[in-house]
């Protein structure tokens, strides 16, 4: 879309891909950053996928003077990370998702909630905001248990959950580890067929059942969860169909809109700054996301926004993921979340969208 509209500063945008290694291999992420900034001389980095990986590479990114935007980092501890104004993200932080999840749990009538979360920045960070959110919504947290993400046996942790006699359980993890915990919960008669179980974006996957029992897609049936909206109702109307045409085999487009917006923000910021220097781009990212004055013109595509900039107009980019309106910390000031339910075929479907403001 950028290059079709004439590129940035009359130049086509070029992109390169490198592996961030995931949560299991921070060294690979550091190697990839080194190659991108020192060998390829990139101006901007899209990523990393996980908040933990971003924390491991942020010093390297900042010291290199490169601007970074993640489409999927939700860890709230990144809000005030020492980034020298070079780090941005388009998904809302977990403190907002915690409010959405607490609302989903209590709207379903549950008052005695157990939490079991992986002992990582993602898990414990989410719990830090979920516990007070549940209490403010009128629920009691009857127990809050953490588990080793790399562990293989979770009987003790699940026993603690079952022993607290909850009327609902929140499980915070990723499919690989969360699936193992879920298997143990089923073993102890505390699975989806026995009680309401809620999850977060980390376990929003149509393949989740395969981590529990690959022969039984219905094993996750009835589980509910929240995640940043893949197609926010306030988002640019063209994006869902355009993405489906671009990537027809992608069944779970979570964070696709946010990734698109990161790249468009990079491009528009460079266009406005009349420079592709990373610090110049960074200085305009927040301005582009919210406008600098009351007369800023809202635009939703790169082509339209670029045309307005060329006319000398102030713009407010509302993108594929909706109105971004970055705070001074370079992150959205509100979040749109899907509330979804897993069906008998193992896939999830969105029931509703909720908007939460910080």
Secondary structure, DSSP 8 states (H G I E B T S, - for coil): -TGGGT-BTTB-----------TT-HHHHHHHHHIIIIIS--SEEE--SSHHHHHHHHHHHHHTT-EEEESS---GGGTT---TT-EEESS--HHHHHHHHHHHHHHTT--EEEEEEESSHHHHHHHHHHHHHHHHTT-EEEEEEEE-TT-S--HHHHHHHHHTT-SEEEEES-HHHHHHHHHHHHHTT-STTTSEEEE-GGG--TTTTHHHHTT-GGGGTT-EEEEE-SS-TTS-TTHHHHHHHH-TT-S--TTHHHHHHHHHHHHHHHHHHT---HHHHHHHHHHHHH-SSTT-EEE-SHHHHHHHHHTT--EEEEETTEE--B-TTSSBSEEEEEEEEE-TTS-EEEEEEEEEE-
